[in-house]
């Protein structure tokens, strides 16, 4: 049995710096209430919930949802690194599309700590040990920096070495993000910066990266209500946004055999997920006019243009310099301002992307609205690894 999965409601709270937020329980329950209000739905009609977070003990999902109601439904806690939020969405969509339930909730939140990402376990093997070892081999000439920066910066440097990409091109991505974020009241950083501002910011990897090219850790939450068409009609819910296709991929042997930092940071995962989605929906990358993608570093946004097929491999710099990644160009990337401007509360990021694209398809994105949107693409990446690509369309 296959049912069309509709996005009936979305909710998101503003992302804020660590230490300035409420608890994950407060943030998570608030995002759920916003999604329920947006949908016009009572919580007791939700049949399953999938809750994503990275930094928290088991059953944090229940703790957040119990503030909304004690309905006794199945609650599944999800942890897939930075793709956690969209992994929760993947499971909710799958439950509805398969006919297992008529209505499912996807929630993502993160109560983060200041500073670089780190493991909280030092008495057992690290989940990313193979990737870390390979990174040290391929980019071992630079030491003493946080691992995420080491990996994505190393991938950006490899692109520069292979294709002649300039550091200023990564800076242009960050400047573009700031222009988009200026129109987003939910973005944490709304100040417009120029390419020159980004280039002149604090250098964290000489010749490769400045501080503004990296997204900040933030706290926040977002949620989505996914339901079938029959459920929507029965309860008077909207059916103007549908998930047309979705894929979740993990690492292939290519990651470790190619000896490429670009592959270490998920290029192949994204490329395979995008191909699956395009084939499922019968569309081409050139059909996409708006996309929310995982710009944890400006370098990864550039790589993602190529992995999603918006331009040829090696052609991202020309794509950017031609203005094809913003309003008036081929595809508007991260109209929300992306992770670079909103911040990146790991468990919430994928559902924040869903929130933005749902409003784009509804035509309710206000000053951020992209004209003529019929399809919207989402890319959410987690190293270690998992990548979720989702295609939304008008219902």
N, C-alpha and C positions, 0 to 999 in steps of 0.2 A: 504494500500500500504506500502510495506517495502523495503527500499533501504539499501544496505550495506554502512555504514559510513566510509570513508577513511580519514586518516590524510594526507592531501596533502602538508602541510607546517607547520613548527614550528619556533618560534623565541624567544630568551631569551637574556636579558642583564645581565651583572654581578650584583650580589647583593652587596650592600655596606651599611655601617653603617649610621644610621640616621644623617642627617646634611651634608652628603657627596654626596648625590644623586641630580639629577635634580628634577624638580617637577613631580608630577604624570602625568601631561599632556605630558611632555617630555619623561618620561620613557615609558608610555603606547603607545604613537605614535611610538616610536623607536622599541618596541617589535613587533608591528603590521607590520611595514615596513620590519622587518627582516623575519617575517613569510610569508609575501607576496613574498618577494624576494626568499625565500627558495622554495616556491610553484611555482614561475614563473607566478604569477597571478596579474592582475590589481585590485585595490580596488573596482572599479566600477562594478565588477562582483560579489562581495559579496552581498548576499541578506538579511541577518539578522546578527545582532551582539549581543552577550551576554557578558557583561563586569562586572567583579567581583572586589570588593574592600570592605573593612570593615570601614576604617576610612576616611570618606569623605561625603560631602553633596550629595543630589540627583542630578542626571544627570552628575556626574563626568565622566561617560563613554562617553557621548556625547562630553564633553570638550576634552577628549583625542583623540577621533576618528575624530573630526572636523579638527584636525591638519593633518590628513591623507587625508581626503576628505569630501565634503559635498554632499553625495550621496542620502540623504533623506531616507535611509533604516530604518527599525525598530531597535532601540537600547534598549535593556532591561538591566537595572542595577541589579546586583545580590549581596546579602549580606547573607552569611551563615557561619559566623564566620571563623574559620581556614580552612574550606572545601569550601570556596567561589570559588576559582579558578576551582576546579573540578566540582562544581555545575554549573558554567558557561559552562564548557565543556559538562556536562550532558545535558543541554538545547540545545546546538548547535548540539550535536549528535542526540538528540531526534527529532529536527526539520528536520534534513536531513533524518534520518531513516524513519520517518513517511511519507516522501514525501511532507511535507509542503514547503520545499525549496530544492534547489540543492546544495547550498553552504552557509555555516554559519561560522562566526568568533567567537572564544572564546578568550577573553582577560582578564588578571588579573594583577592588579598592587596594590602597597601599598606604600604610603609615610608615614613612621612611625616616631614616636617620641622616644627618648631614654627612657630606663627604662622598667619596667614591664607593661604588658597590663592592661588597665583600661577603665572603662566606661567614656564616656564624657557627660553623662546625670545623674543628681542627683535629678531631680524633678519628677521622675516617677518610677514605679516598675522595678526592674532589670530583664532582660530576663532570667538570670540563678539563680534567687532567690531560687528556690527549690533545685537545685544542691548545691548551696552555703550553705544553711541551713543544708542539709544532710552531707556535708563535715565537717561542724563545729561540728556536732554530732559525726561523726565517727572518725575524726582526730582532735578533739578539744583540745587535749593535747599539740598541737603545734600551737602557735598563732603568729600573727605579720608578716607573710610572704605573698608574692603575691599569689593571689588565684590560678592561674594556677599551680604554684609550689606546693601549698598546696594540690591540687587535684591529680596531677600526682605523686608527691612524696608520698602522702598517699596511692595511688594505688600500687606503688612500694614496700612500706613498708609492705602492706598487703600480697603481693606475697612472700616477704622474710619470713614473719611470718607463712604463710600457707605451703610453700614448701622448706624452708631453703635456699632460694636464697641468695647469698652473694653480698655485696655491690660492690665487685671487679668485679662481672659479669656485672653490669651496666657500670663499668669503661671500661671493655673489649669491650663493644659495641661502646663507644666513641672512643676508640683507633682504632677500625676497621674502623669507619667513617673517621678518619683522614688519614688512609692509602689509602682509596678510593679517598678522596678529593685531595690528592697529585697529582692525575692524571687529575684533573678537572680544567681547566683554569677559569671557571666561579664560582668556590667555593670561598667564602670569606676567610675561614681559610684553608690553605693548608699545614700547619706545621704538621708533623707527631708527635703524642704523644703516649706514652706507657700507658699501664694499670696503671703502678706505677705513671706516671705523673698525670694521672687523679685522682687517689686516693690521691695524695699529694697536689692537688689544693685546693683553698679556700673552706672550708666546709660551706654549706648553710643549711644543715639539718643533724645534727650529726648522723652518722650511716646509713644514707639514700642517701645523695646526696652531690656532690661537684659542684662547678660552671661550670666545663667543661661538666657536664652531662646535662646541659640545653642549648637549642638553643638560639642564640641572636636575638633581633629584628633587622630587616634590611629593606632596601628599594629596590624595584626592580619591574620588569615586565616580563611577558611571554605571548605568544599567540600561537594559533593553528588555522589552516584552516581545516574545516571538509567539505567534499563534497561527492556527490554520484558518482558511477562508470561512469554513463553516462556523468555527468558534467566533470569528469576528462578526459575521452576519448575525449570529444568535445574540451577541451582546452589544451590538451597535458600535463596533470598533472600526477604526480606519484601516483600509487596505490599499493605501496609495504607495507603499514601499514594500517591495518583495525581495527576498534573497534569491537571486537567479542561479548562482553557482558558488561553491565554496570548496577549498581544498586545504588540507593540513599535511605538510610534508616534514620529514626529518632528514638528517644527514645521510648522504650516500657515500660510497667508497671514494668518490671524486674529491671529497673534502680533504682527505688525508693522503691521497695518491698524487694529486696534482701539484702539491707543494707550492700553493699559492695563498697568500693572505686574503685575496679577494674571495677565494672559496672558503677559507676558514670562517669568514664573517657571513656566510649564508647565501652567496650568490646562486649556487646551484639549487638550493632549497627553494628560493624565491622563483627562479626561472621555471622549475618543474611545477610548482604550485600554480603559477600564472598560466602556464600552458594547459594544465588540467581545467582551470576555470574557463579559459577562452574556448576550449573544446566543448565543455559541458554546455555553455551558453550559446555557442555558435557565433561568437563575436571576434573581432580583431582588436589589437591594442589601439589602432587608429580610431576606433569607435568611441574610446573613452575620452570624456571631456573634463572630468574631475577625479582626483585621486588623493586619498590620505595614505601616506606611507611612513615607514619607520625611520625617521630622521634623528636617531639618537646622536649621531654626529653628521655634520654636513656631508662628510665623505660617504656615509652610507646612503644618503639620499641620491647622490650622484650615481653610485653603483646601482641603485634600485631603478633608476630611469632605464638602464640597460637590461637588467634582469627581467623587468616587466614588459620589455619590448617597445617602449616608447621611442627608443632610438637604437641604432646599431651599437654593438659592443665596441667601445673605443670612441663612440660619437657623442658622449654626454656633454663634453665641453662645448661643442658647437651648438647642441640642443639648448644649453643654458644661455650662451652668449646671444643666440637668436631670439631669446625670450619665449621659447616654446614651453616653459614650465610655469607660466603665470597667465594672468588675464590678458586676453588678446592673442595668446599663443595656442599651441596644439592641445595642451592639457593643463589645467590649473592644479598644481600640486600643493597639497597641504594648505587649503584656503583658511584653515583654522589657525595657521601659524605653526602647526606641527609640534613635535616634541621640543624643538629648539626654542619655541616661544611659550608653549603651554607648560613645559616641564614633563617629566616622565615618572609618574607613580606607577610602577611596573604593572600591577594587576589591573589598573584602571585604563591604561593606555588604549588597548584594543577597543574597549567599549566607548571611550571618548571619540575614537575615530568613527565608530558606528553612529554616534550622536550627530557628529558633523555631517556625515554623508546622508543621513536620514533627513536632516533639515535642508540639505542641498536639493534632494529629490522632491521634497515637499514644496520647495520654492520659498521657504521661510528662513533662509540664512541671512536675510537683511543685507547689510552692506557687503557681506562676503559672497553674496549669491552669484553663482556662475550661470550664465545664460544658456538656455537650451539643453539642460541636463536631463538625459533619459537613462544614462548608465553612470554608475559611480563605483570606483574600485578602491579596495582597502588592502593594505599590505602591513602585516605586523610580524616582527621577527624576534625570535629568542635564540640566543646562542646556546649550544649544548646538545641538541638544538631542535627548534621547531619554527615553522613559518606558516602563517595562515593568510591566504589570499581570498577575499570575498568580493563578489560582484553583486551590487544592488541595482534594481531597476524600478521604474514606475509600475505600480500595481494595476 
